[in-house]
């Protein structure tokens, strides 16, 4: 995980991503930059785990670009992709 530099182009991309998120899409567009200023912007390498099943969480993630796979681990330890 790394913290990328936030230039104007990236800021606009992130504001648009927040606006597409169901949790935030009803907010007025002029509030999005303020919301973004309170966010921690992070970047993950391909294949890097973002969160693990069963761990306590103190944050949530909005995917601004790229792809992520959601996997669950069954009782027998078998892992399967669900999204």
N, C-alpha and C positions, 0 to 999 in steps of 0.2 A: 504494500500500500504506500502510495506517495501522495503528497499534496501538490497539485499542479499550480502553475502561475495562472492567475485569472485576468486575462486581457478582455477587451471590450467584446470581441467575437465570442469568446467562451462564456462570458457573462450573459450575453443575449441567448446563446444556446441553452444555458441552464435555466434562465427565466422562462423560455418556451417549454422546456421539459417540465418545470414545476406547473405551468399552466395546463399541461395535458394530464396531470396527475389528478385522479378523482378527488383526493383529499383537498386539493387547492384550486381546482378549476372554477369554483364559484367565487373566488376572491377577485376583487377588482384588479385589472392588469397593473395599475400603478402601485399596488402593494407588493408585487412580486420581487422587485429589487430589494425591498426592505426584508422580505422573507429570506431571500438569498444571502443577505448580509449576516444573518444569524446562523446560516448553515456552515457546516464544515465540508469543504470540497475535497474529495479524495479520488484517487485513480487506482485501479487494480490491474495487475498483469494478467495476461491470458492464463487460465487454469488456476489462478489464485482463489482460495476460499474467502468468501466475504463474511458469511455467518455459518455456524454449525448447528444442526438440529440438536435441541435439548439445552443449548447454552442460554443463559439469561441475556436479555437484550436491553440496551439503554439508548438505542437509536434505530432509525429506519433509513432505507436507501431509496433514492430516486435515480433510476438509470437514465442518464442524459444521452449517452451514445454507446454503441457496442451491443453485445449480447450477454446474457447470463443464463445458466442452466440451474434449474431447481431439482435437487435430488433428495430423496428420503431414504433412510436406512430402516430396513425391516427388523423384526424381532431376531431373526437368525443372523443379522449382520449384513444381509445382502443389500446392496445399494441400487436404487433405480431412479432414473430421470423421469420427472413428471411434468416438466415444463421448461 
